[in-house]
Amino acid sequence: MTEKINKSKFDKEGFLYLPNFLSNNEIDAINLKINEIVASCLSKIPTRHYKFEDPENKQGLKMIQDLHVYDTFFKHLLFESKFSAMAEQILGEPVQGKTVEFFNKPAKIGKATPPHQDGYYFMLNPMSAVTFWLSLEDVNEENGWVSYVKGSHLKGIRAHSKSQTLGFSQEIQDFGTPLDLENEVFMPTNPGDLLLHHALTIHRAAPNTSINRSRKALGLIYFGESAKEDLVAKKAYIAALNK
């Protein structure tokens, strides 16, 4: 059964919060599968698809990209679950699943995620895309909650510049204006809670300042059928990033 969503609220504010989107059993299954991949399959994944908070010492796993490529469990989750059905509702058209990513902020060392817009990386026209952020454990201010700038998706792409944060190469240059801060909403979540946002919605996440709590989440990205990638610009961007 497809979840009932408030599309008008999403269209107005640029994000939605859906508590208890997945059950405890479903979250347990996801966490178990991630633990299996980390324990036995990480060495088989290209190093460009996973990152550590401390890359020199390979400590504090920060992210794993394209999980759907390396495990059929996540392939099913991306293409044949209620996530894709919801993406079609939100974008109002058929969608293409692009990726499943694991995110973590390790205790004490998990850095802040800089303010950015996913659409800056996507390079789409039209900008028909949505990102899902699924909480895999309790998340609050202490261990790195996500925040959104309400209505920012209606104002186009903001100027970005190079970030010093591994895994998030770009950040908004002038973030922190009175309008940004006035409309910023912080989102504490529990395991199974789902956040979803438009590709142009400005968002960021706090660092993990806790002593012994991780901050694990799963991300899924969908492009609308109408969205066309600027492949030349994207290739140039990736080449510059790799360099």
Secondary structure as UniProt FT lines:
FT   HELIX           7..13
FT   STRAND          15..18
FT   TURN            19..20
FT   HELIX           24..36
FT   HELIX           37..41
FT   HELIX           42..44
FT   HELIX           47..49
FT   STRAND          50..54
FT   TURN            55..58
FT   STRAND          59..64
FT   HELIX           67..70
FT   HELIX           72..79
FT   HELIX           82..91
FT   STRAND          95..104
FT   TURN            107..109
FT   STRAND          113..116
FT   HELIX           118..122
FT   STRAND          124..125
FT   STRAND          129..135
FT   TURN            141..144
FT   STRAND          146..149
FT   TURN            150..151
FT   HELIX           152..155
FT   STRAND          160..165
FT   TURN            166..167
FT   STRAND          168..172
FT   TURN            173..174
FT   HELIX           178..182
FT   STRAND          184..187
FT   TURN            191..192
FT   STRAND          194..198
FT   TURN            199..200
FT   STRAND          203..205
FT   STRAND          216..224
FT   TURN            225..226
FT   STRAND          228..229
FT   HELIX           231..242
//
